[in-house]
């Protein structure tokens, strides 16, 4: 048994022409992800009308999505160009830690956003008092802290394991389950912690979100005016779309019955979970949210007006 210094990411077993095509396509998607989330983040910071708790949470969601993409996509693109290029052991562990941190943080942020919408619709008169800036900052800091600490626990449990070969990770990034398959020691404690994390991070937050939106739905049904109902539905529909995409793909990935080629299936699901979700989130918010569209129009008008002057 020797000390491992590097891993090889197997990625997708495709032909050279297909890999070049995917490199161009994924590079385009990567650019859209950075531009879309960057625009949401910039508008939330620069437009005074968006200085509200809802867009404060949304800006942190955009930061997480940008970090998601920057953590996994560049390595995947390099792997498509040169499948034989290794990743160092330290780089692999860092990638695993960051991916877990961002995944857990996003779960908790989505719960915070559902609570914000619950207070806004079900207790509008007390909204300013309940969702004060102090409370919002505390919730966001708690989300990031919990994400980092829980990811650190998984990382410590991985680092105690010996890796004696082969050093080929059957994935396009250092995903925790794929890395554990290379350990030549008992990984039952790691598997137990992953299961507990799934219950705590996926099932628990999803139940909280469902409870919040059940109460929101009941409150919306009590609204007398049709315009008020439409406005309430419009406010929450974008968040529900994001929650459905994120939790749906994660639950299918970890809890669905495995197919004859579970590893290849997991690669595709992780591709959607860690790549397409961050790209789709700003599209969902910008297309379905009138306030974001209005902020974008004001920013573009201000820019064009300054150029004319």
C-alpha positions in Angstrom: 0.0 0.0 0.0 1.4 3.4 -1.1 0.4 6.9 -0.4 -1.8 8.3 -3.2 -0.7 11.6 -4.7 -3.1 12.0 -7.7 -6.3 10.7 -9.2 -7.5 10.3 -12.7 -11.1 11.4 -13.6 -12.6 9.0 -16.1 -15.3 11.4 -17.1 -17.5 10.3 -20.0 -16.2 7.5 -22.2 -16.8 9.1 -25.5 -15.1 9.5 -28.8 -12.7 12.4 -29.5 -15.2 14.2 -31.8 -18.0 13.9 -29.3 -15.7 15.2 -26.6 -14.8 18.3 -28.6 -18.5 18.9 -29.3 -19.3 18.6 -25.6 -16.4 20.9 -24.8 -17.9 23.7 -27.0 -21.4 23.1 -25.7 -20.5 23.0 -22.0 -18.2 26.0 -22.4 -21.2 27.9 -23.8 -23.4 26.8 -20.9 -20.7 27.7 -18.4 -20.6 31.2 -19.8 -24.4 31.5 -19.6 -24.2 30.3 -16.0 -21.6 32.9 -15.0 -23.3 35.7 -16.9 -26.9 34.9 -15.7 -26.0 34.5 -12.0 -23.6 37.5 -12.2 -26.4 39.6 -13.6 -28.7 38.6 -10.7 -26.0 39.3 -8.2 -25.2 42.7 -9.7 -28.8 43.8 -9.9 -29.5 42.7 -6.3 -26.6 44.8 -5.1 -26.9 47.9 -7.4 -30.7 48.4 -7.7 -32.1 50.1 -4.5 -35.6 48.6 -5.2 -34.1 45.1 -4.8 -32.6 45.8 -1.4 -35.1 43.5 0.3 -34.7 40.2 2.2 -36.0 38.2 -0.7 -33.2 39.5 -3.1 -30.6 39.3 -0.3 -31.2 35.5 -0.2 -31.4 35.4 -4.0 -28.0 37.1 -4.3 -26.4 34.5 -2.0 -28.1 31.8 -4.1 -26.4 33.3 -7.2 -23.1 33.2 -5.4 -23.6 29.5 -4.6 -24.5 28.8 -8.2 -21.4 30.6 -9.5 -19.3 28.7 -7.0 -20.9 25.4 -8.0 -20.0 25.9 -11.7 -16.5 27.2 -11.0 -15.8 24.2 -8.7 -16.7 21.4 -11.2 -17.0 22.7 -14.7 -13.4 23.8 -15.5 -12.0 20.4 -14.4 -14.7 18.7 -16.6 -13.7 20.9 -19.6 -10.0 20.0 -19.1 -10.9 16.4 -18.8 -12.8 16.5 -22.1 -9.7 18.0 -23.9 -7.2 15.7 -22.1 -8.7 12.6 -20.4 -5.3 11.5 -19.2 -4.7 14.7 -17.2 -4.6 13.8 -13.5 -5.9 15.8 -10.5 -3.8 16.0 -7.4 -5.0 14.3 -4.2 -5.2 17.7 -2.4 -7.1 19.2 -5.4 -9.5 16.3 -5.4 -10.2 16.6 -1.6 -10.7 20.4 -2.0 -13.2 19.8 -4.9 -15.1 17.3 -2.7 -15.2 19.7 0.2 -16.3 22.7 -1.8 -19.0 20.7 -3.6 -20.5 19.5 -0.3 -20.3 23.0 1.2 -22.2 24.6 -1.7 -24.7 21.8 -1.9 -25.6 21.9 1.8 -25.6 25.7 1.8 -28.0 25.8 -1.2 -30.4 23.4 0.5 -30.5 25.7 3.6 -30.8 28.9 1.6 -33.8 27.5 -0.2 -35.4 26.8 3.1 -34.7 30.3 4.3 -36.3 31.7 1.1 -39.4 29.6 1.6 -39.7 30.9 5.2 -39.3 34.5 3.8 -42.2 33.9 1.4 -44.3 32.4 4.1 -43.8 35.5 6.4 -44.4 37.9 3.4 -47.7 36.2 2.4 -49.1 34.8 5.7 -48.0 37.6 8.1 -47.5 40.7 5.9 -48.1 43.2 8.7 -45.3 41.7 10.8 -42.9 41.1 7.8 -40.6 44.0 8.5 -40.3 43.1 12.2 -39.8 39.3 11.6 -37.5 39.5 8.6 -35.2 42.3 9.8 -31.8 42.7 8.3 -30.2 41.2 11.5 -32.3 38.1 11.2 -31.6 37.8 7.4 -27.8 38.1 8.0 -28.0 35.6 10.8 -29.8 33.0 8.6 -27.4 33.4 5.7 -24.3 33.1 8.0 -25.9 30.1 9.6 -26.4 28.5 6.2 -22.8 29.0 5.1 -21.5 27.9 8.5 -23.5 24.7 8.6 -22.6 23.9 5.0 -18.9 24.3 5.7 -18.9 22.4 9.0 -20.8 19.4 7.7 -18.6 19.3 4.6 -15.6 19.4 6.9 -16.9 16.4 8.8 -17.2 14.3 5.6 -13.7 15.5 4.5 -12.1 14.4 7.8 -13.8 11.0 7.5 -12.4 10.6 4.0 -8.9 11.7 4.9 -8.6 8.9 7.5 -9.0 6.3 4.8 -6.1 4.7 2.9 -6.2 4.7 -0.9 -4.1 1.8 -2.3 -5.3 1.8 -6.0 -6.6 1.9 -8.6 -6.6 5.7 -8.6 -9.3 6.2 -11.2 -12.4 8.1 -10.2 -15.3 7.1 -12.4 -16.8 10.5 -12.5 -16.2 14.0 -14.1 -15.2 15.4 -10.7 -14.3 14.1 -7.2 -17.8 13.2 -6.1 -17.8 11.8 -2.6 -19.4 8.4 -3.4 -17.0 7.8 -6.3 -14.0 8.7 -4.2 -15.1 6.3 -1.4 -15.2 3.4 -3.9 -11.4 3.7 -4.2 -10.7 3.3 -0.5 -9.2 0.0 0.6 -10.8 0.1 4.1 -14.1 -0.1 5.8 -16.3 2.9 4.7 -19.4 2.0 6.7 -19.0 5.1 8.9 -18.7 7.3 5.9 -21.8 5.7 4.4 -23.7 6.2 7.6 -22.8 9.9 7.8 -23.8 10.4 4.2 -27.2 8.8 4.9 -27.7 10.9 8.0 -26.7 14.0 6.0 -29.2 13.1 3.2 -32.0 12.9 5.8 -30.9 16.1 7.5 -30.1 18.1 4.4 -32.6 16.8 1.8 -35.6 15.3 3.6 -35.7 17.7 6.5 -35.4 20.9 4.5 -37.8 19.6 1.9 -40.4 18.9 4.6 -40.0 22.5 5.9 -40.4 23.9 2.4 -43.6 21.8 1.8 -45.0 22.9 5.2 -44.3 26.6 4.3 -45.9 26.4 0.9 -48.9 24.5 2.1 -49.6 27.3 4.5 -48.9 29.8 1.7 -51.3 28.0 -0.6 -54.0 28.1 2.1 -53.4 31.9 2.6 -53.6 32.5 -1.1 -56.9 30.7 -1.4 -58.3 33.1 1.2 -57.4 36.1 -0.9 -60.6 37.6 -2.3 -59.3 39.4 -5.4 -58.1 37.5 -8.4 -55.3 40.1 -8.9 -54.0 39.5 -5.4 -54.0 35.7 -6.0 -52.1 36.1 -9.2 -49.5 38.4 -7.6 -49.0 35.9 -4.7 -48.6 33.0 -7.1 -46.2 34.9 -9.2 -44.1 35.8 -6.2 -43.7 32.1 -5.1 -43.8 30.3 -8.4 -40.1 31.0 -9.3 -39.0 29.7 -5.9 -41.0 26.6 -6.3 -39.4 25.9 -9.7 -36.0 26.2 -8.2 -36.9 24.0 -5.3 -38.4 21.4 -7.6 -35.3 21.3 -9.8 -32.8 21.1 -6.9 -34.5 18.7 -4.5 -36.0 16.6 -7.3 -32.7 15.9 -9.0 -31.0 15.3 -5.7 -33.6 12.9 -4.4 -33.6 11.0 -7.7 -29.8 10.8 -7.6 -29.5 9.5 -4.1 -32.8 7.6 -3.6 -34.0 6.3 -6.9 -33.4 2.6 -7.7 -30.2 2.0 -9.5 -30.2 0.9 -13.2 -27.9 -1.6 -14.8 -25.3 1.2 -15.3 -25.7 3.1 -12.0 -22.4 5.0 -12.3 -23.2 6.3 -15.8 -26.7 7.3 -14.6 -25.2 9.1 -11.6 -22.9 11.1 -13.9 -25.8 12.4 -15.9 -27.8 13.2 -12.8 -24.8 15.0 -11.3 -24.4 16.9 -14.6 -27.9 18.2 -14.3 -27.6 18.8 -10.5 -24.3 20.7 -10.5 -24.3 22.2 -13.9 -27.7 22.8 -15.5 -29.4 23.9 -12.2 -27.0 26.8 -11.7 -27.6 27.8 -15.3 -31.4 27.6 -15.1 -31.9 29.3 -11.8 -31.3 32.9 -13.1 -33.4 32.2 -16.2 -36.3 31.1 -14.0 -36.0 34.1 -11.8 -35.5 36.7 -14.6 -38.3 35.3 -16.8 -40.9 34.8 -14.1 -40.1 37.8 -11.8 -41.3 41.2 -12.9 -39.1 43.0 -10.4 -35.9 41.5 -11.7 -37.0 42.2 -15.3 -37.7 45.8 -14.3 -34.3 46.2 -12.6 -32.6 44.8 -15.7 -34.4 47.3 -17.9 -33.6 50.2 -15.7 -29.9 49.2 -15.6 -29.8 48.9 -19.4 -31.6 52.2 -19.9 -29.2 53.9 -17.5 -26.2 52.4 -19.3 -27.5 53.5 -22.7 -28.4 56.9 -21.5 -24.9 57.4 -20.0 -23.3 56.4 -23.3 -25.4 59.0 -25.2 -24.3 61.7 -22.8 
